[in-house]
Structure formats: C-alpha cells, structure tokens
Amino acid sequence: MEQAKRILLLAGSAEARQIAVALQAQGTSVQAIKSEPPRGPDPMPMPFEVWKEISQEKLGEAMQGVDAVIDASHGFDGVMTEAGFAAASALGLPIVTLSRPPWSTAEHPRWRSAQDVASAMALVRPGARVFAATGWASLPDCARFPGSRLLLRQTVRHDRPPPYDFVELVFGDPPFTAESEAALFRDLNVDTLICRNLGGRASRPKLDAAKALDLDVILIDRPAKPSGMAECTSVEDVLAWVAGL
C-alpha cells in the first residue's frame, strides 16, 4: 500500500482551508502554519500553528519529514512565501505557490495600479475621501497622504489610536457584499478606493461596489514571487500538482 503523502501547508488565504479539506479527504497528512491568528469560525480543519516570526531556519525545521510544501499563504505575505521557498529549496523539497489571477485595471478607465501604498499616495487627488483596505501596517506609508480623509478598514476591533489626524478607522465584519460595500461608501462619502490586488472573489465586493459607484480605484501590486517558484492559479491545480508527486 502506498504511504500517505505528508504536506506542509503555509496557510493564510481562503483557499488554504479548501486545499486542506480536499487533501485530508484523500488521506493526505497535512500540517499547517499561519503567520496571523485566524479570523472567523472553524478556520482550518486540522490543528495549526500561528508563528509571529517567520524565518527560513524555522520553516526548514518544520519541513523535516514532509514530502512537499504548499504555499497558500496570504497574497501579500511575501515573507512567508520567500522563507518557505528558500527552506524547501535548501532541503530539495517540491514546493508550489497558489497565486490567484490579479484583477485588471483594464476593467474600468478610473482604475490604476501602484507598486506599493507609498506610491499610491501620489495618485490620490487633493482633498479626496479615500477608503483603504490595506491593513494597519500600511499606515506609515500614508504619511504623504494628500486627501482630506483616509478611512481605514479594520476587521479586528481594537482601541489603538491612528498615527495621523487624517485617518479614521472603519470597523466591519466580513463577509462583505457588493451591496453592503456600496451602502458604506455612500454613507462615508467615499470617492476613492485603495486596496491590495488580491484577485479572486472573496475580496471582490468592494471593487464591484466601487465600479458601480464610478469611484477612483488604486490597486496595490502583490509582492513578486521568488524566481523559479512553481505556481498554480486554483485549488484544483494545486490538488493536481500534489497528485503528480
């Protein structure tokens, strides 16, 4: 009888759970590592570890005894992907990353892209009311914000004061819909959306709302994947990759 495959799953995306469920249903042994605490109920179908610090050395230790590594981390968790690829390569382990097709600025004439949040500031019109879904950690890159108000979405409630007077925190609980996002944008009198170009459907409602309201949109580019890293664009492709090991 063929021995069950052992997979290390670098988690953080919505697809990570789907991959874990499908692999376990096939009898594959899966262990998962995340860089942030999970959000929402029943986030993973198996025990997992949350690491505050990610390094090649630590991931290399976690990879001992596994047959392959799947990087299904958050699309903007470049540290996890880089360290995972370096560790797997050093050990000679096969590794694949799940990379959703990005959203295209060609969808609407008022959609533009920026390399990072700091670069996006130069694309914001003076006096604009901007809704940003770029995370708390992006605030230092907003120092040169030329608009009148930066409304930063937060999905975990806290009482930390923003570092700038022009920042207002907007707390909300996912999942969001295009209709609820459009209503929120109208209530806040938003004219510009800045968000990370995650691709996929789960994060799409705010873009659909912005499109319906004809808002300016600035999409932040994802971190580049390591050169030579194998990529899949769907859960099905990842499962096929595992089947071919």
C-alpha positions in Angstrom: 0.0 0.0 0.0 1.3 3.4 -0.9 2.3 5.5 2.1 0.1 8.7 2.6 1.8 11.9 1.4 2.8 14.4 4.1 2.2 18.0 3.2 3.2 21.2 5.0 0.7 23.9 4.2 1.7 27.5 4.6 -1.8 29.0 5.2 -3.4 32.4 5.3 -5.6 32.5 2.2 -9.2 31.5 1.8 -8.1 28.7 -0.5 -5.8 27.2 2.2 -8.8 25.7 4.0 -10.2 24.3 0.8 -6.9 22.6 0.0 -6.6 21.2 3.5 -10.1 19.7 3.4 -9.6 18.2 0.0 -6.2 16.7 0.8 -7.4 15.2 4.1 -10.4 13.6 2.3 -7.8 11.9 0.1 -6.0 10.5 3.1 -3.1 13.0 2.9 -1.4 14.1 6.1 -1.5 17.9 6.4 0.1 20.2 8.9 -0.4 24.0 8.7 1.4 27.1 9.7 -0.1 30.6 9.7 1.6 34.0 10.3 -1.6 35.6 11.7 -4.3 34.4 14.0 -7.3 33.0 12.1 -10.5 35.1 11.6 -14.0 33.7 11.6 -15.3 30.3 12.9 -13.7 27.0 12.0 -10.8 28.5 10.1 -8.8 25.2 9.5 -9.9 21.6 9.6 -6.8 20.5 11.5 -4.5 21.7 14.2 -2.3 24.5 13.1 0.4 26.8 14.5 0.5 30.6 14.4 4.0 31.9 14.2 4.7 35.6 14.9 8.2 35.3 13.4 8.8 33.6 10.1 12.3 32.5 9.0 13.9 30.1 6.6 15.5 28.3 9.5 12.3 27.8 11.5 10.4 26.7 8.4 13.2 24.3 7.5 12.8 22.6 10.8 9.0 22.3 10.2 9.7 20.7 6.8 11.6 17.8 8.3 9.7 14.6 7.4 7.3 16.1 4.9 7.1 15.2 1.2 6.2 18.6 -0.2 5.2 22.1 0.7 2.2 24.1 -0.5 2.3 27.9 -0.1 -1.3 29.1 0.2 -0.4 32.0 2.4 -2.0 35.4 2.2 -1.3 37.0 -1.2 0.7 39.8 0.5 2.6 37.7 2.9 5.8 37.9 1.0 7.9 36.9 4.0 6.2 33.5 4.3 6.5 32.8 0.6 10.2 33.9 0.4 11.2 32.0 3.5 9.2 28.9 2.5 10.7 28.8 -0.9 14.2 29.2 0.4 13.7 26.5 3.1 12.2 24.0 0.7 14.8 24.6 -2.0 17.6 24.1 0.5 16.1 20.8 1.5 15.3 19.7 -2.1 11.6 19.5 -1.4 9.0 20.3 -4.0 7.1 23.5 -3.3 4.2 25.2 -5.2 2.5 28.5 -4.5 -1.1 29.4 -5.1 -1.3 32.7 -7.0 -4.8 34.0 -8.0 -5.0 35.8 -11.3 -4.9 39.5 -10.4 -7.7 42.0 -11.1 -7.1 44.1 -14.1 -7.1 47.9 -14.3 -8.4 47.5 -17.8 -11.9 46.8 -16.3 -12.5 50.5 -15.8 -10.9 53.7 -17.0 -10.7 55.0 -13.5 -8.7 52.0 -12.1 -5.0 52.4 -11.7 -2.2 50.3 -10.1 0.6 51.3 -7.8 3.7 49.3 -6.8 3.0 49.9 -3.1 1.0 52.0 -0.7 3.6 54.8 -0.6 3.5 55.1 -4.4 -0.3 55.1 -4.3 -0.3 58.4 -2.3 0.9 60.2 -5.4 -2.2 59.0 -7.3 -4.7 60.3 -4.7 -6.4 63.5 -5.7 -6.0 66.5 -3.3 -9.0 66.6 -0.9 -10.1 63.1 -1.7 -12.0 60.9 0.7 -10.3 57.6 0.5 -11.5 54.2 1.7 -8.4 52.0 2.2 -8.3 48.2 2.7 -4.5 47.9 3.0 -4.1 47.0 6.7 -2.9 48.8 9.8 0.7 48.1 8.9 0.3 50.2 5.8 -0.3 53.4 7.8 3.4 54.5 7.9 3.4 54.5 4.1 0.5 57.0 4.1 2.4 59.9 5.7 2.3 61.9 2.5 -1.5 61.4 2.1 -2.8 64.4 0.1 -6.5 63.8 0.6 -8.9 65.1 3.3 -9.7 61.8 4.9 -8.3 58.2 4.9 -10.9 55.7 6.1 -9.0 52.6 7.0 -10.9 49.3 7.2 -10.3 47.1 10.3 -11.8 43.7 10.7 -10.5 43.1 14.2 -11.7 45.7 16.8 -9.1 47.5 18.9 -8.6 50.8 20.6 -5.2 51.8 19.1 -5.1 55.5 18.0 -4.2 56.1 14.4 -0.8 57.8 13.9 -2.3 60.7 11.8 -5.2 63.0 12.3 -6.5 62.4 8.8 -7.0 58.7 9.5 -10.4 57.4 10.6 -10.9 53.7 11.4 -13.9 51.9 10.0 -14.6 48.6 11.7 -16.5 45.9 9.9 -17.2 42.1 10.0 -16.7 40.0 6.9 -18.0 38.6 4.7 -19.0 41.7 2.8 -21.3 42.1 -0.2 -21.2 44.5 -3.1 -24.4 46.0 -1.9 -23.2 46.5 1.7 -19.9 48.0 0.5 -21.7 50.4 -1.8 -24.0 51.5 1.0 -21.0 52.0 3.2 -19.1 54.0 0.6 -22.2 56.2 0.1 -22.6 56.8 3.8 -18.9 57.7 4.2 -19.0 59.9 1.1 -16.1 58.0 -0.4 -14.7 58.9 -3.8 -11.6 56.7 -3.9 -10.8 53.1 -3.0 -7.3 51.8 -2.3 -6.9 48.1 -1.9 -4.4 45.3 -2.4 -4.7 43.4 -5.7 -5.6 40.0 -4.2 -7.6 38.7 -7.1 -10.4 36.1 -6.6 -14.0 36.5 -5.5 -13.7 36.7 -1.7 -12.2 40.2 -1.7 -14.0 41.4 -4.8 -17.2 43.0 -3.3 -15.5 46.3 -2.6 -14.3 46.5 -6.2 -17.7 45.7 -7.5 -19.2 48.5 -5.3 -16.5 51.0 -6.4 -17.2 50.1 -10.1 -21.0 50.6 -9.6 -20.4 54.0 -8.0 -17.8 55.0 -10.5 -15.1 55.6 -7.9 -11.4 56.1 -8.4 -9.6 52.8 -7.6 -5.9 52.2 -6.9 -4.8 48.6 -6.8 -1.6 47.8 -4.9 0.6 45.2 -6.7 1.3 42.0 -5.0 4.9 41.1 -3.9 6.8 39.3 -6.6 7.1 35.5 -6.2 10.6 34.1 -5.9 12.2 33.4 -9.3 11.8 29.8 -10.3 8.9 29.0 -7.9 6.2 26.8 -9.4 2.8 28.5 -9.4 -0.8 27.3 -9.6 -3.8 29.6 -10.1 -6.6 27.5 -8.5 -7.3 24.9 -5.8 -7.9 22.3 -8.5 -4.4 22.9 -10.0 -2.8 22.6 -6.5 -4.5 19.3 -6.0 -3.4 18.0 -9.4 0.2 19.1 -8.5 0.0 17.0 -5.3 -1.4 14.0 -7.2 1.5 14.2 -9.6 4.2 14.0 -6.8 
